[in-house]
Amino acid sequence: MKTTHITFAKLCGALMLFCLTTQPLMGWTYTHQFDAEEQENINVYQRAAQSVVTINALVDGHPSSGSGVLIDESGMILTSSHVIGNVTNAYISLADGRKAVAVVIGRAGEKSDLALLKISLDTPLPYLRFADSSQVKVGQKVLAVGNPYGFERTLTTGIVSRIDTERNRIQTDAAINPGNSGGPLLDTQGGLIGINQSIFNPEGNRSNIGIGFAVPVNTAREFLAALAEQKPIPSTVATISRESVVRYRSHTEGYENVSELLQRASTQP
């Protein structure tokens, strides 16, 4: 009489085959269910990431890289002035892979550390809407999107840790690193509440220790309004022809005056 010995290995193999072949019949599929906070993060990121750009410039002979945020469909970009230094042109990479050269419309000093750039493309661009930074509260959740160390459109989250009224900064523990400068600090509705600007690092190794700062977006509104009223054109762009600075092609309205664009952006709801 012939006997058959079933080894442990054969038994495991048979069970695995059974599971694999019967899984569809049993209706067993894996579907991840995001919790409310995860879904909130996903929603904000999906809305915001397409409006975040990478900025590269040659400042005093050295490469400088940072982030920027589109604030209207015509291609105006807010960033930190230290990202672009004293240059009159910067190189922009958009989320969809397109490249463009931006001209510098204006910049503020170290206290505000803001700059406005302009690119011109043939299609309307996604942009972020301003929130009201005067309503920001310590403890509220915030999200930062930027390009730390060249890792484009990286998302980090945290809270508002402090509101520094003396320095006019929003302090946050959301991770901000070199390359994040000029990118957006967002509320949970995807509204722009600040422009990420710097980190505190007493050891000087440039890495994040959970103390980062953003310029409030209401300061950016004031900056845009001041630029809209400024005449003649800013001296920082005096080397560029007035025509190329003052007027840009719009996809719907022909040529538009930059002052009108600025006024519209500074008063957006």
C-alpha positions as CSV (number, residue, x, y, z in Angstrom):
1,M,0.0,0.0,0.0
2,K,1.4,3.3,-1.1
3,T,1.4,6.2,1.4
4,T,1.7,9.9,0.7
5,H,3.5,12.2,3.2
6,I,2.4,15.8,3.3
7,T,5.2,18.0,4.5
8,F,4.8,21.3,6.4
9,A,6.2,23.2,3.4
10,K,3.7,21.6,1.0
11,L,0.9,22.4,3.3
12,C,1.9,26.1,3.5
13,G,2.2,26.3,-0.2
14,A,-1.2,24.8,-0.7
15,L,-2.8,27.3,1.8
16,M,-1.1,30.2,0.0
17,L,-2.3,29.1,-3.4
18,F,-5.8,28.7,-2.0
19,C,-5.8,32.2,-0.6
20,L,-4.5,33.7,-3.8
21,T,-7.0,31.9,-6.1
22,T,-10.1,32.4,-3.9
23,Q,-9.5,36.0,-2.8
24,P,-11.6,37.6,-5.6
25,L,-14.4,35.0,-5.0
26,M,-14.4,35.8,-1.3
27,G,-14.7,39.5,-2.0
28,W,-11.7,40.4,0.2
29,T,-10.1,43.6,-1.0
30,Y,-8.1,46.2,0.8
31,T,-9.4,49.7,0.8
32,H,-7.7,52.3,3.0
33,Q,-10.1,54.6,4.8
34,F,-8.6,58.0,5.5
35,D,-9.5,59.5,8.8
36,A,-10.8,63.1,8.9
37,E,-7.5,64.7,9.5
38,E,-5.7,62.7,6.8
39,Q,-8.5,63.7,4.3
40,E,-8.2,67.3,5.3
41,N,-4.4,67.2,4.6
42,I,-5.0,65.5,1.3
43,N,-7.6,68.1,0.2
44,V,-5.5,71.1,1.1
45,Y,-2.4,69.7,-0.6
46,Q,-4.3,68.8,-3.8
47,R,-5.6,72.4,-4.0
48,A,-2.4,74.1,-3.0
49,A,0.4,72.1,-4.7
50,Q,-0.4,73.2,-8.2
51,S,0.1,76.9,-7.1
52,V,3.6,76.4,-5.6
53,V,6.6,77.0,-7.9
54,T,10.3,76.5,-7.6
55,I,12.5,79.6,-8.0
56,N,16.1,79.5,-9.0
57,A,18.3,82.6,-9.4
58,L,22.0,83.5,-9.5
59,V,22.6,85.8,-6.6
60,D,26.0,87.5,-6.3
61,G,27.5,84.7,-8.4
62,H,26.0,81.9,-6.2
63,P,22.9,79.8,-6.9
64,S,19.9,80.5,-4.8
65,S,16.8,78.3,-4.7
66,G,13.5,78.7,-3.0
67,S,9.7,78.5,-3.3
68,G,7.0,80.8,-4.5
69,V,3.2,80.9,-4.6
70,L,1.0,82.0,-7.5
71,I,-1.5,84.6,-6.4
72,D,-3.4,85.2,-9.6
73,E,-4.1,83.5,-12.9
74,S,-1.9,85.9,-14.9
75,G,1.3,84.6,-13.3
76,M,2.1,86.9,-10.3
77,I,4.3,85.1,-7.8
78,L,4.9,86.0,-4.1
79,T,8.2,84.9,-2.6
80,S,10.8,86.0,0.0
81,S,13.1,88.7,-1.2
82,H,16.2,86.9,0.2
83,V,15.5,84.1,-2.3
84,I,16.2,86.4,-5.3
85,G,18.6,88.9,-3.8
86,N,19.1,91.8,-6.2
87,V,18.5,90.0,-9.5
88,T,16.0,91.3,-12.0
89,N,15.2,87.9,-13.5
90,A,14.6,84.4,-11.9
91,Y,13.9,81.0,-13.4
92,I,10.5,79.4,-12.5
93,S,9.5,75.7,-12.6
94,L,5.8,75.1,-12.4
95,A,4.0,72.0,-11.0
96,D,3.0,70.9,-14.4
97,G,6.6,70.8,-15.6
98,R,6.6,74.1,-17.6
99,K,9.5,76.5,-17.2
100,A,9.4,80.3,-17.4
101,V,11.6,83.3,-16.8
102,A,10.2,85.8,-14.3
103,V,10.8,89.5,-14.0
104,V,11.0,91.1,-10.6
105,I,8.2,93.6,-10.2
106,G,9.3,94.8,-6.7
107,R,10.8,93.8,-3.4
108,A,10.5,94.8,0.2
109,G,13.3,95.2,2.8
110,E,14.4,92.7,5.4
111,K,11.6,93.6,7.8
112,S,9.0,92.3,5.4
113,D,11.3,90.1,3.2
114,L,8.8,89.9,0.3
115,A,9.2,90.0,-3.4
116,L,6.8,89.9,-6.3
117,L,7.7,88.2,-9.6
118,K,5.8,87.9,-12.9
119,I,5.7,85.2,-15.5
120,S,3.7,85.3,-18.8
121,L,2.2,82.1,-20.2
122,D,-0.6,81.5,-22.7
123,T,-3.0,79.8,-20.2
124,P,-4.5,80.8,-16.9
125,L,-2.6,79.5,-13.9
126,P,-3.9,78.0,-10.6
127,Y,-3.4,80.3,-7.7
128,L,-4.1,80.5,-3.9
129,R,-6.5,82.9,-2.3
130,F,-5.6,85.0,0.7
131,A,-7.0,84.3,4.1
132,D,-7.1,87.0,6.9
133,S,-3.9,86.6,9.0
134,S,-5.4,88.9,11.7
135,Q,-7.7,86.0,12.5
136,V,-4.9,83.4,13.0
137,K,-4.9,81.9,16.5
138,V,-2.1,80.1,18.5
139,G,-2.9,76.4,18.4
140,Q,-4.6,76.3,15.1
141,K,-3.4,73.7,12.6
142,V,-1.3,74.9,9.6
143,L,0.3,73.3,6.6
144,A,3.4,74.3,4.7
145,V,4.2,73.4,1.1
146,G,7.6,74.1,-0.5
147,N,10.8,72.8,-1.9
148,P,13.1,72.0,1.0
149,Y,16.6,71.0,-0.2
150,G,15.1,70.7,-3.7
151,F,12.4,68.1,-2.8
152,E,9.6,69.9,-4.7
153,R,6.2,70.5,-3.3
154,T,6.8,68.8,0.0
155,L,4.0,69.0,2.6
156,T,4.5,69.4,6.3
157,T,2.0,70.1,9.0
158,G,2.0,71.7,12.5
159,I,0.4,74.4,14.5
160,V,0.7,78.1,15.1
161,S,3.1,78.1,18.1
162,R,3.2,81.9,18.7
163,I,2.3,85.2,17.1
164,D,5.3,87.5,17.2
165,T,3.8,90.9,17.1
166,E,7.1,92.6,17.6
167,R,8.8,91.0,14.6
168,N,5.5,90.7,12.6
169,R,5.9,86.9,12.2
170,I,3.7,83.8,12.6
171,Q,5.7,81.2,14.4
172,T,5.0,77.5,13.6
173,D,6.4,74.1,14.4
174,A,5.5,72.8,10.8
175,A,8.9,71.7,9.4
176,I,10.5,74.5,7.4
177,N,13.9,74.0,5.9
178,P,16.2,75.7,3.4
179,G,14.3,75.8,0.1
180,N,10.9,76.4,1.9
181,S,11.5,80.2,1.9
182,G,8.9,81.9,-0.1
183,G,6.4,79.1,0.0
184,P,2.9,79.2,1.5
185,L,1.7,78.7,5.0
186,L,-1.9,77.5,4.8
187,D,-4.9,77.1,7.0
188,T,-7.1,74.0,6.9
189,Q,-9.3,75.5,4.2
190,G,-6.3,76.0,1.9
191,G,-6.2,79.8,2.5
192,L,-2.9,81.5,2.4
193,I,-2.1,82.9,5.8
194,G,1.7,83.6,5.4
195,I,4.8,83.3,3.4
196,N,7.4,81.0,4.9
197,Q,10.5,83.0,5.6
198,S,13.0,81.6,8.1
199,I,13.9,79.2,10.9
200,F,15.5,79.6,14.2
201,N,18.6,77.5,14.6
202,P,21.1,78.6,17.3
203,E,23.5,75.8,16.3
204,G,23.9,77.0,12.8
205,N,23.5,73.7,11.0
206,R,20.5,74.9,9.0
207,S,18.2,72.1,9.9
208,N,14.7,72.4,11.4
209,I,14.2,72.3,15.1
210,G,10.5,73.2,15.2
211,I,10.8,77.0,15.3
212,G,9.9,78.5,11.9
213,F,8.5,81.9,10.9
214,A,6.2,83.2,8.2
215,V,5.4,86.7,7.1
216,P,1.6,87.3,7.6
217,V,-0.3,87.5,4.4
218,N,-1.9,90.8,5.4
219,T,1.6,92.3,5.2
220,A,1.8,90.9,1.7
221,R,-1.5,92.6,0.9
222,E,0.0,95.9,2.0
223,F,3.1,95.2,-0.1
224,L,1.0,94.6,-3.2
225,A,-1.1,97.7,-2.6
226,A,2.0,99.8,-2.2
227,L,3.5,98.5,-5.4
228,A,0.2,99.2,-7.2
229,E,0.4,102.9,-6.3
230,Q,4.1,103.2,-6.9
231,K,5.2,105.5,-9.8
232,P,7.4,105.4,-11.6
233,I,8.2,101.7,-11.9
234,P,10.4,100.2,-9.1
235,S,14.1,101.1,-9.5
236,T,14.9,97.4,-9.1
237,V,13.5,96.7,-12.5
238,A,14.8,99.9,-14.2
239,T,17.1,97.8,-16.4
240,I,14.1,96.2,-18.1
241,S,12.1,98.1,-20.6
242,R,9.0,99.8,-19.2
243,E,6.7,98.0,-21.7
244,S,7.8,94.6,-20.6
245,V,7.4,95.5,-17.0
246,V,4.1,97.4,-17.0
247,R,2.0,95.4,-19.4
248,Y,1.6,91.6,-19.7
249,R,-0.6,89.5,-22.1
250,S,-3.7,88.1,-20.5
251,H,-5.4,85.0,-22.0
252,T,-8.8,86.8,-21.9
253,E,-8.3,90.5,-21.8
254,G,-5.4,91.3,-24.1
255,Y,-2.8,93.4,-22.3
256,E,-3.2,94.3,-18.7
257,N,-1.5,96.9,-16.6
258,V,0.5,95.4,-13.7
259,S,-0.8,98.1,-11.3
260,E,-4.4,96.9,-12.0
261,L,-3.3,93.3,-11.4
262,L,-1.7,94.3,-8.1
263,Q,-4.7,96.2,-7.0
264,R,-6.9,93.3,-7.7
265,A,-4.7,90.9,-5.9
266,S,-4.3,93.1,-2.8
267,T,-8.0,93.4,-2.4
268,Q,-9.0,89.8,-3.2
269,P,-11.6,88.5,-0.8
